Amino acid sequence: MEHAFAQASALLKRSPKTDQRANRLARTVMMFFDRGMRDPDLIAAVAANREISLEFRDITERGSKPTMRERVTAGQIAAALSESDSNSGSEDDSTEKC
């Protein structure tokens, strides 16, 4: 879980120790682990994605528009998720050939 938390923090470009939202992110990582997820990379991506969703919700409730950094971060996580999907598919192909 610690690796998933650190990776989620890195995806969000936040400090895992000093960011004011680190506690919420840690609880999110633990929640996905408790629900049976065991792949730390997947937990990190899903937790980071959920955190971005929560931030967008908070922003829209305040009535302000998301900043460029918030929009870019969401795009970076989407790209990381698609890279994971394409990498996992190629690993499965190589395993089948063996």
C-alpha positions as CSV (number, residue, x, y, z in Angstrom):
1,M,0.0,0.0,0.0
2,E,2.9,2.4,0.7
3,H,4.1,2.0,-2.8
4,A,0.6,2.7,-4.2
5,F,0.3,5.8,-2.1
6,A,3.7,7.1,-3.1
7,Q,3.0,6.4,-6.8
8,A,-0.4,8.1,-6.5
9,S,1.2,11.1,-4.9
10,A,3.8,11.3,-7.7
11,L,1.0,11.0,-10.4
12,L,-0.7,14.0,-8.7
13,K,2.6,15.8,-8.3
14,R,2.1,16.1,-4.6
15,S,4.3,15.5,-1.6
16,P,3.1,12.4,0.2
17,K,4.1,13.9,3.5
18,T,3.3,17.6,3.4
19,D,0.4,18.0,1.0
20,Q,-2.8,18.9,2.9
21,R,-4.8,16.3,0.9
22,A,-2.3,13.4,1.6
23,N,-4.5,12.0,4.3
24,R,-7.5,11.7,2.0
25,L,-5.4,10.1,-0.7
26,A,-4.0,7.6,1.8
27,R,-7.5,6.7,2.9
28,T,-8.5,6.2,-0.7
29,V,-5.5,3.9,-1.3
30,M,-6.5,1.9,1.8
31,M,-10.1,1.7,0.6
32,F,-9.2,0.2,-2.7
33,F,-6.9,-2.3,-1.0
34,D,-9.6,-3.3,1.4
35,R,-11.9,-3.8,-1.5
36,G,-9.6,-6.5,-2.8
37,M,-7.3,-4.7,-5.3
38,R,-3.7,-5.9,-4.9
39,D,-1.8,-4.4,-7.9
40,P,-0.1,-1.3,-6.5
41,D,0.1,0.4,-9.9
42,L,-3.6,0.0,-10.5
43,I,-4.4,1.2,-7.0
44,A,-2.3,4.2,-7.5
45,A,-3.9,5.1,-10.8
46,V,-7.4,4.6,-9.6
47,A,-6.8,6.5,-6.3
48,A,-5.2,9.4,-8.2
49,N,-8.2,9.4,-10.7
50,R,-10.6,9.5,-7.8
51,E,-8.7,12.3,-6.1
52,I,-8.9,14.3,-9.3
53,S,-12.7,13.7,-9.5
54,L,-13.1,14.9,-5.9
55,E,-11.1,18.0,-6.7
56,F,-13.2,18.8,-9.7
57,R,-16.3,18.3,-7.7
58,D,-15.0,20.7,-5.0
59,I,-14.1,23.2,-7.7
60,T,-17.4,23.1,-9.4
61,E,-19.3,23.4,-6.1
62,R,-17.3,26.6,-5.5
63,G,-18.3,27.8,-8.9
64,S,-14.8,28.3,-10.3
65,K,-13.2,26.8,-13.3
66,P,-10.4,24.2,-13.0
67,T,-6.9,25.5,-13.4
68,M,-4.6,24.5,-16.3
69,R,-2.6,22.4,-13.8
70,E,-5.7,20.5,-12.7
71,R,-6.7,19.8,-16.4
72,V,-3.1,18.7,-17.3
73,T,-2.9,16.4,-14.3
74,A,-6.1,14.6,-15.3
75,G,-4.7,14.2,-18.8
76,Q,-1.4,12.8,-17.5
77,I,-3.3,10.2,-15.4
78,A,-5.4,9.2,-18.4
79,A,-2.2,8.7,-20.4
80,A,-0.6,6.7,-17.7
81,L,-3.6,4.5,-17.5
82,S,-3.6,3.8,-21.2
83,E,0.1,3.1,-21.1
84,S,-0.6,0.5,-18.3
85,D,-3.3,-1.1,-20.4
86,S,-1.0,-1.3,-23.5
87,N,1.9,-2.6,-21.5
88,S,-0.2,-5.3,-19.7
89,G,-1.5,-6.5,-23.1
90,S,2.0,-6.9,-24.5
91,E,3.1,-8.8,-21.4
92,D,0.2,-11.2,-21.8
93,D,1.2,-11.8,-25.4
94,S,4.7,-12.7,-24.5
95,T,3.6,-15.0,-21.7
96,E,1.3,-16.9,-24.1
97,K,4.2,-17.5,-26.5
98,C,6.4,-19.2,-23.8
